[in-house]
């Protein structure tokens, strides 16, 4: 009887080590999955916020165009920063949420009369997290009429 108990106790130790090892692997896999899911959720949230901020600039530009095309078209081709809803040349600063908004503005004279009648606008919102820099962009066209 004593020999049988010694043999079973040795198997119990091996079984315990295998069970703990398998449990540890499962725990590591679960934690990895949770970490990935949390990062994906956070990135999706930031993308949604960035697109909202991008759309805000586009809608503001539409309003400026509707008020007065002549005044809107006095802006030069180039890149502008939107630290708030105004045209600013120079360094883009992050807002309180960590986003930077940039506008690329290109006017063209489509009908050849010497007056710009079309504007290509590309608004890009940038942000940085521990995985690097990200951006969301929206390109649209505004016309004089």
N, C-alpha and C positions, 0 to 999 in steps of 0.2 A: 503494500500500500504506500509506503513512504517513497518508493521509486516513482510511482505514478504521480504523486503530488509534486515532486521536484521537476518532473518533465513538464507538467502543465504550468507550473509557475514560470518556467523559462519561456514558454510560448506566450504567456500573458504579457511579459515584458516586450517581446518583439511585436506583438499585436498592438500594444499601447504606443510604441514608437511609430509604427506605421499609421495608426489612427491620428496621432498628433501631427505627423507630417502631412497627411492628407488634409486635415483640418486647417493647417497653416497655409497650404497652397490654395485652398478654397477661399480663405479669408483674404489673402493677397489679391486673388482674382476679383473678388467682390469689391474690395477697396479701390482697385484700379478702375473697375467699371463705374463706380460711383464718382470717382474723381473726373473721369472722362465725361460723364453725363453732366456734372456740375459745370465743367468748363464749357461744354456745348451750350448749355442753357444760358450761361453768362454771356457768351459770344452772341447768341441769338438776341438777347435783350439789348446788348450794345448796338448790334446792327439795326434793330428796330428804332432805337433812339437816334442813331446817326441818320437813318433815312428820313425820320421826322424832321430833324434839323436841316437836312438837305432840302426837303420839300418846303420848309418854311422860307428859305432864301428864294427858291423858285417862285413861290406865291408872292413874296414881297416884290420881286422883280416884275412880275406880271402887273401888280398894282402900280408900280412906278411907271411902267410902259403905258398903262391905261390913263394915268393922270396926264402925261405929256410925252409923246414920242420924241419931240424936239429936245426936251430937257434930258430924257433918258439917253438919247443918242449922243449927247455931249460927252459921255464917258468914252475914254480911249480904249482901243483894243488892248488887251493885256490881262494880267492876273490881279485879282483883288482879294483881300481878306475880309471876312465878315465876322469881326469880333462882336459886333452887334449888327443890327440891320441898317448898315450904311456902307457905302463904298470906301474902302481903305486900301491904299497902296502900302506895301511894306510887309513887315513881319506879322505872321498870323499868330495870335495868342490863343491858348486854350481857354474855353469857358469854364464855369464852375464844375461842369460834369466831365471835363477833360477832353472835349471835342474842339477841333480846329476846322473852320469852314473856309473854303477857297473857291473863288469864282474865276473861270476863264471866259472872257468875253471877246467875241469876234463879230464886228459889224461888216456887212457887205452891201454893195449897191447892186441889187438884182436886176433892175430895169435900165441901168446905164444912164440915169439922169443926174448923176453926181451927188445924189443924196442917199445916205445909208437907209435902207428900208427893211433890213433883216438882221437879226442878231442871233448868233449861236451862243448859247450859254451852257456851260458845263460847271455844275456845282459839285464839289467833292468835300466830304467830311472825313476827317482823319481822327484816329484815337490810338493810343498805345496802351497795351497791357503787358503782362509778364510773358506773353508769347510773341511780342513784337508789335509793329505798326499795322493797322488795318485801315481800310477806307471803303466808303460807299460813295458812288457817283451817280449823277443824273444829268443827262444832256437833253436839251430841248431847244426849240427855235421860237423866237418872238418876231412878229412882223409889224410893220408900221400900221397896217390897216386891221 
